[in-house]
Amino acid sequence: MLKNIKYTLAFLLLAMNAAPAHSEGVISGSGYSETMLDMVNNMQNILFGIMVEDYNQVANIAEDIAYHPGPALEKRLALLDKLEMEAMTFKLHEDRVRQNALTLMKAAERPNRVEVLESFADLATSCTECHITYREKVRSLHR
Protein backbone atom coordinates (compact mmCIF):
# COMPACT_ATOMS: atom_id res chain seq x y z
CA MET A 1 0.00 0.00 0.00
CA LEU A 2 2.72 2.47 0.96
CA LYS A 3 4.62 1.59 -2.23
CA ASN A 4 1.60 2.63 -4.35
CA ILE A 5 1.31 5.88 -2.41
CA LYS A 6 4.98 6.65 -3.08
CA TYR A 7 4.49 6.16 -6.81
CA THR A 8 1.35 8.30 -6.72
CA LEU A 9 3.15 11.10 -4.88
CA ALA A 10 6.13 10.99 -7.25
CA PHE A 11 3.82 11.20 -10.26
CA LEU A 12 1.82 14.04 -8.70
CA LEU A 13 4.96 16.00 -7.92
CA LEU A 14 6.06 15.79 -11.55
CA ALA A 15 2.58 16.58 -12.88
CA MET A 16 2.00 19.52 -10.55
CA ASN A 17 5.35 21.10 -11.37
CA ALA A 18 4.23 21.28 -15.00
CA ALA A 19 0.59 22.21 -14.36
CA PRO A 20 0.81 25.98 -13.82
CA ALA A 21 2.59 26.58 -17.10
CA HIS A 22 -0.07 24.67 -19.01
CA SER A 23 -3.10 25.99 -17.18
CA GLU A 24 -2.28 29.69 -17.27
CA GLY A 25 -4.81 31.50 -19.40
CA VAL A 26 -6.62 28.31 -20.32
CA ILE A 27 -9.96 29.48 -18.98
CA SER A 28 -9.20 33.14 -18.66
CA GLY A 29 -12.22 35.28 -17.98
CA SER A 30 -14.27 32.48 -16.47
CA GLY A 31 -12.95 33.07 -12.97
CA TYR A 32 -11.84 29.46 -12.83
CA SER A 33 -8.28 29.94 -14.10
CA GLU A 34 -7.30 31.90 -11.00
CA THR A 35 -9.07 29.42 -8.73
CA MET A 36 -7.39 26.42 -10.38
CA LEU A 37 -3.94 28.04 -10.26
CA ASP A 38 -4.44 28.68 -6.54
CA MET A 39 -5.51 25.06 -6.07
CA VAL A 40 -2.46 23.75 -7.95
CA ASN A 41 -0.20 25.93 -5.79
CA ASN A 42 -1.98 24.66 -2.68
CA MET A 43 -1.49 21.04 -3.77
CA GLN A 44 2.21 21.69 -4.37
CA ASN A 45 2.52 23.28 -0.92
CA ILE A 46 0.71 20.35 0.68
CA LEU A 47 3.09 17.95 -1.01
CA PHE A 48 6.05 19.96 0.26
CA GLY A 49 4.51 19.96 3.75
CA ILE A 50 4.19 16.18 3.60
CA MET A 51 7.78 15.81 2.47
CA VAL A 52 9.14 17.92 5.35
CA GLU A 53 6.54 16.53 7.78
CA ASP A 54 5.03 19.95 8.48
CA TYR A 55 1.56 18.63 9.24
CA ASN A 56 0.32 22.01 10.47
CA GLN A 57 1.00 23.38 6.99
CA VAL A 58 -0.74 20.39 5.42
CA ALA A 59 -3.82 20.84 7.64
CA ASN A 60 -4.04 24.59 7.04
CA ILE A 61 -3.72 24.33 3.28
CA ALA A 62 -6.15 21.41 3.10
CA GLU A 63 -8.66 23.61 4.92
CA ASP A 64 -7.98 26.39 2.38
CA ILE A 65 -8.77 23.96 -0.43
CA ALA A 66 -11.94 22.78 1.26
CA TYR A 67 -13.24 26.32 1.63
CA HIS A 68 -11.71 28.04 -1.40
CA PRO A 69 -13.83 30.97 -2.53
CA GLY A 70 -14.06 30.12 -6.23
CA PRO A 71 -15.20 32.49 -8.95
CA ALA A 72 -17.80 35.20 -8.47
CA LEU A 73 -21.40 34.02 -8.22
CA GLU A 74 -22.39 35.23 -11.69
CA LYS A 75 -19.52 33.29 -13.25
CA ARG A 76 -20.44 30.15 -11.31
CA LEU A 77 -24.06 30.48 -12.38
CA ALA A 78 -23.00 30.96 -16.02
CA LEU A 79 -21.00 27.73 -15.87
CA LEU A 80 -23.81 25.80 -14.19
CA ASP A 81 -26.22 27.11 -16.84
CA LYS A 82 -23.86 25.97 -19.60
CA LEU A 83 -23.51 22.53 -18.00
CA GLU A 84 -27.31 22.17 -17.90
CA MET A 85 -28.12 18.62 -16.75
CA GLU A 86 -24.50 18.01 -15.73
CA ALA A 87 -24.55 20.84 -13.19
CA MET A 88 -25.51 18.46 -10.39
CA THR A 89 -22.64 16.05 -11.09
CA PHE A 90 -20.24 19.01 -11.33
CA LYS A 91 -21.42 20.07 -7.88
CA LEU A 92 -20.92 16.51 -6.64
CA HIS A 93 -17.31 16.61 -7.89
CA GLU A 94 -16.76 19.89 -6.04
CA ASP A 95 -18.25 18.34 -2.90
CA ARG A 96 -15.99 15.28 -3.21
CA VAL A 97 -12.92 17.53 -3.48
CA ARG A 98 -14.10 19.46 -0.40
CA GLN A 99 -14.71 16.27 1.59
CA ASN A 100 -11.33 14.80 0.63
CA ALA A 101 -9.61 18.06 1.62
CA LEU A 102 -11.34 17.96 5.01
CA THR A 103 -10.33 14.31 5.47
CA LEU A 104 -6.72 15.28 4.71
CA MET A 105 -6.95 18.16 7.18
CA LYS A 106 -8.13 15.81 9.94
CA ALA A 107 -5.43 13.22 9.16
CA ALA A 108 -2.77 15.95 9.32
CA GLU A 109 -4.12 17.21 12.64
CA ARG A 110 -3.64 13.78 14.26
CA PRO A 111 -0.91 13.52 12.57
CA ASN A 112 -0.86 10.11 10.97
CA ARG A 113 1.64 9.91 8.10
CA VAL A 114 -0.01 6.98 6.31
CA GLU A 115 -3.47 8.53 6.60
CA VAL A 116 -2.08 11.84 5.36
CA LEU A 117 -0.54 10.16 2.32
CA GLU A 118 -3.70 8.19 1.56
CA SER A 119 -5.89 11.27 2.02
CA PHE A 120 -3.64 13.36 -0.21
CA ALA A 121 -3.84 10.69 -2.91
CA ASP A 122 -7.65 10.70 -2.59
CA LEU A 123 -7.73 14.49 -2.87
CA ALA A 124 -5.50 14.48 -5.94
CA THR A 125 -7.64 11.77 -7.52
CA SER A 126 -10.85 13.72 -6.94
CA CYS A 127 -9.29 16.85 -8.45
CA THR A 128 -8.09 14.89 -11.47
CA GLU A 129 -11.46 13.21 -12.00
CA CYS A 130 -13.17 16.60 -12.04
CA HIS A 131 -10.61 17.96 -14.51
CA ILE A 132 -11.02 14.96 -16.81
CA THR A 133 -14.79 15.36 -16.81
CA TYR A 134 -15.18 19.15 -16.92
CA ARG A 135 -12.00 20.92 -18.02
CA GLU A 136 -12.99 21.25 -21.68
CA LYS A 137 -16.51 22.37 -20.79
CA VAL A 138 -15.17 25.08 -18.50
CA ARG A 139 -12.63 26.09 -21.16
CA SER A 140 -15.41 26.48 -23.71
CA LEU A 141 -17.32 28.86 -21.47
CA HIS A 142 -15.44 31.87 -22.87
CA ARG A 143 -14.46 30.76 -26.34
C-alpha positions in Angstrom: 0.0 0.0 0.0 2.7 2.5 1.0 4.6 1.6 -2.2 1.6 2.6 -4.3 1.3 5.9 -2.4 5.0 6.7 -3.1 4.5 6.2 -6.8 1.4 8.3 -6.7 3.2 11.1 -4.9 6.1 11.0 -7.2 3.8 11.2 -10.3 1.8 14.0 -8.7 5.0 16.0 -7.9 6.1 15.8 -11.5 2.6 16.6 -12.9 2.0 19.5 -10.5 5.3 21.1 -11.4 4.2 21.3 -15.0 0.6 22.2 -14.4 0.8 26.0 -13.8 2.6 26.6 -17.1 -0.1 24.7 -19.0 -3.1 26.0 -17.2 -2.3 29.7 -17.3 -4.8 31.5 -19.4 -6.6 28.3 -20.3 -10.0 29.5 -19.0 -9.2 33.1 -18.7 -12.2 35.3 -18.0 -14.3 32.5 -16.5 -12.9 33.1 -13.0 -11.8 29.5 -12.8 -8.3 29.9 -14.1 -7.3 31.9 -11.0 -9.1 29.4 -8.7 -7.4 26.4 -10.4 -3.9 28.0 -10.3 -4.4 28.7 -6.5 -5.5 25.1 -6.1 -2.5 23.8 -7.9 -0.2 25.9 -5.8 -2.0 24.7 -2.7 -1.5 21.0 -3.8 2.2 21.7 -4.4 2.5 23.3 -0.9 0.7 20.3 0.7 3.1 17.9 -1.0 6.1 20.0 0.3 4.5 20.0 3.8 4.2 16.2 3.6 7.8 15.8 2.5 9.1 17.9 5.4 6.5 16.5 7.8 5.0 19.9 8.5 1.6 18.6 9.2 0.3 22.0 10.5 1.0 23.4 7.0 -0.7 20.4 5.4 -3.8 20.8 7.6 -4.0 24.6 7.0 -3.7 24.3 3.3 -6.1 21.4 3.1 -8.7 23.6 4.9 -8.0 26.4 2.4 -8.8 24.0 -0.4 -11.9 22.8 1.3 -13.2 26.3 1.6 -11.7 28.0 -1.4 -13.8 31.0 -2.5 -14.1 30.1 -6.2 -15.2 32.5 -9.0 -17.8 35.2 -8.5 -21.4 34.0 -8.2 -22.4 35.2 -11.7 -19.5 33.3 -13.3 -20.4 30.1 -11.3 -24.1 30.5 -12.4 -23.0 31.0 -16.0 -21.0 27.7 -15.9 -23.8 25.8 -14.2 -26.2 27.1 -16.8 -23.9 26.0 -19.6 -23.5 22.5 -18.0 -27.3 22.2 -17.9 -28.1 18.6 -16.8 -24.5 18.0 -15.7 -24.5 20.8 -13.2 -25.5 18.5 -10.4 -22.6 16.1 -11.1 -20.2 19.0 -11.3 -21.4 20.1 -7.9 -20.9 16.5 -6.6 -17.3 16.6 -7.9 -16.8 19.9 -6.0 -18.2 18.3 -2.9 -16.0 15.3 -3.2 -12.9 17.5 -3.5 -14.1 19.5 -0.4 -14.7 16.3 1.6 -11.3 14.8 0.6 -9.6 18.1 1.6 -11.3 18.0 5.0 -10.3 14.3 5.5 -6.7 15.3 4.7 -6.9 18.2 7.2 -8.1 15.8 9.9 -5.4 13.2 9.2 -2.8 16.0 9.3 -4.1 17.2 12.6 -3.6 13.8 14.3 -0.9 13.5 12.6 -0.9 10.1 11.0 1.6 9.9 8.1 0.0 7.0 6.3 -3.5 8.5 6.6 -2.1 11.8 5.4 -0.5 10.2 2.3 -3.7 8.2 1.6 -5.9 11.3 2.0 -3.6 13.4 -0.2 -3.8 10.7 -2.9 -7.7 10.7 -2.6 -7.7 14.5 -2.9 -5.5 14.5 -5.9 -7.6 11.8 -7.5 -10.9 13.7 -6.9 -9.3 16.9 -8.5 -8.1 14.9 -11.5 -11.5 13.2 -12.0 -13.2 16.6 -12.0 -10.6 18.0 -14.5 -11.0 15.0 -16.8 -14.8 15.4 -16.8 -15.2 19.2 -16.9 -12.0 20.9 -18.0 -13.0 21.2 -21.7 -16.5 22.4 -20.8 -15.2 25.1 -18.5 -12.6 26.1 -21.2 -15.4 26.5 -23.7 -17.3 28.9 -21.5 -15.4 31.9 -22.9 -14.5 30.8 -26.3 
